[in-house]
Amino acid sequence: MAADVPPQGSGSDAGRPSGAGRDGARRALVTGATAGIGAAFARRLAADGYDLLLVARDGERLAEAAAELIARHGNRVDVLPADLATDEGCGLVEARLADASAPVDMLVNSAGISLNRSFVRSTVADESRLLRLNVHAVLRLTLAALPGMTERRHGAVINVSSVAGFGPVMPGSTYPASKAWVTNFSESVAQSVRPMGVRVLALCPGYTRTEFHDRAGINMTKTPEWLWLRADDVVRDALRDLDRDRMVSVPDWKYKVAVFGLRHAPGRVWRAVAKDARGRTGRGEL
């Protein structure tokens, strides 16, 4: 959908300025909000009493998601159709985040993509889109949100990264590199804004049951069932770690063990494991 659609009020008080929350309500902006981890964040934050601004490309799916959340929780939910792989889409969301008249208390950068081919078989257009969405949009929206948050000395940013960013587990793919950037970026920024009362968290899940792999055309049928996480559980763990003032959240003990190994095992060991796992799991992405 075109990215030049203004925010659309979907609550019972839609006549108020777009994004203005109910008196005393906290506000959260969630990207990639119509599916997967982004949708799980929207459900959880609505249940926790947040008013929401949902961002995704598909305006129809956004409207459906907003209507469901309003019916279930009675929150104000606005929608902003925007393609964050474009300058126009990022610009729309940046403008909303910078609006001091309706400040956003929490930003969740969940939008992201992967590709179902190795780098040498890819195209410049596809790789550029991946980097613009996974890296460039995260940078721009975080930078748009933080000045207001630091001035108010309150706020939080959650950037959805991946366990894949911790090591060479998927040879030939640029997806892990993009997520390594997100994690390192988030940790660095978190340290700089923590003294001003603002928290930044990199959320690094493993395999999670979402539409992510199907949309990328990645065959995950050979991935063992025990490796899969539920999106709602991932969000629960992320918000718990945010409350504990952590800068990185790795949900579930098995992925915590994996990350420890990726950080400390010799590189040759993980290169061998990655080569074997890529065949067994259908070239999956984390």
C-alpha positions, 0 to 999 in steps of 0.5 A: 500500500502507498506510504502517503496515507495519514494516520487513521483514528480507529477508536471511539474517540477518533475525532481527537488529534491522531495519536492523542491517548486517553487521559493518563494513558501510555502510548506505544508505536509498534511496527510490523504490527499485523503479524508475528512478534509485532502483533503479539506486542500489540496484543500484550501492550493493549492488554497492559493498558497502552493506547496504540499506533500500529504501523505496517504496509497493508492498510486493510490488515491494520484496520482489522487488527485495530478493530480486534484490539478495540473490541477486546480491550477498549483502547484507542488504536490508530493505524498508519500504513507505511512501507518502512523500506522507503524514505516516504514511509520512514518519514511518516513514522518519524514525524509521528514519533517527533510529535511532542503534542502526543508523545510516544512512551514506547517504540517497538521496531518489529518490522523486518524481512529475510530472503530465501537465497544466498547472497551470491544468488541475490540481487542488489534490489532485494539486498537493499530492501532488506538493509533498508527495513532491517537496519535503516528503518530501525536507525531512523525511527529510534533516532526520531523517538529518543530526543523526546524521550530523553527530554521527558526522561522517560520512555523505552525502545525495543528493537527486534533482533535475532539469535542469528546475529550472534554468530555465523549460523547461516553462511551466505545470508545477509540477514544475520549481519543485519541483526548483528547490527541491530543488537550492537546498535541497541546496546550502544544506544542503551548505554548512552540514554540510560542515565536520562531514564530511557531504556533501549532493548535488543530482543533476540529470539530464536525460531518463532512461530510467525508468518516470517518464514512463509513470507520469505519462502523459506522451508522450515518443515525440517526444523525440530518442534522443540526449537520453536517459540511462541510469539506471545512468550517472546514478548512476555520475556522481552517486557520482563527483561525491559523491566529488569533494565537489561539491554539484550533479551534472549527468550528461552533457556535453550537459546540462552545456551546457544548464544553463550556458545556462539559468543565463546566457542571457537569459530571453527566449531560453529562454522561446522555446526552451521554447515550441518544445521543449514541442511537439516533445518531447511536453510532456516532463519532465526 
